[in-house]
């Protein structure tokens, strides 16, 4: 029984895992963000871009058509 036990690993030197900026949980991926959280970020950017485009299209369409006929226009009925 002359064998010695191996030296214990120094646990205090263990690096802290990075924190995901989206969900706030620890992430062990290389980028420091979970893959599903990346998808959430991309979807959010995509949805806001689509909303801005839709709003611009609606504003552009409203500018072409008259909103309400004026009382002096020939289409308004007078009784």
N, C-alpha and C positions, 0 to 999 in steps of 0.2 A: 504494500500500500504506500508506495512512495510517490504516487501521482498527485499532483496538485490540482486544485479546482481552478477553472478559468477565472480571470479577473472579471468583475461585474462591469457592465456597460455603464458609462456615465450618462444618466438620464437627464441631468440638469443642463446639458449642452444641446439638447434636442431643440431644433428650430420650431418656432411657433407657426402653425399653418396660417396661410393668408386668409383674410376675411373677404367674402364675396360682397362686392359693392351693391348688388341688387337685393339679395335676401338677408345679408348680414350674418350668415352662417359660415363656419370655417370651410375652406375649399382646398382640396389637395390637387387641383389641376395646375398645369404649368402657368396658365394665364392668370390664375388667382380668381377665376370666376367660373361658376358652374355652366356646363353646356346648355342646360335648359334655361338658365338665366340670360345667357346671350340671346337665345331665341326670343325671350320676353322683351329684351331691349330692342331687338331688330323689329319685332312686331309693333312695338309702341311707336317707333320712328315711322314705320310704314303707314300705320293708321293715322298719325297726325298729318303726314304728307298727303294722304288720300283725302282727309277732311279739308285741308286747305285747298286742294284742287277742286273738290266738290263745291266749296263755298265760293271760290272764284268763278266757277262755271255758273252758279246760280246768280251771283251778282252781275255777271256779264249778260245773262239772259234777261234779267230784270231791267237792265238799262236799255235794251232794244224795244221792249213792249211798253205801251203806256199803262200806267197803273190804274187809273180810273178816268172815265170820260168826264169832261167838264160840262157844266150845265148849259153852256152856250153852244155846244157841239150839235150837229144835226142828228146824231144818233140818240140824244136825250129826248124823251117824250115830254111834251108840254100839254097839260090838260086845262 
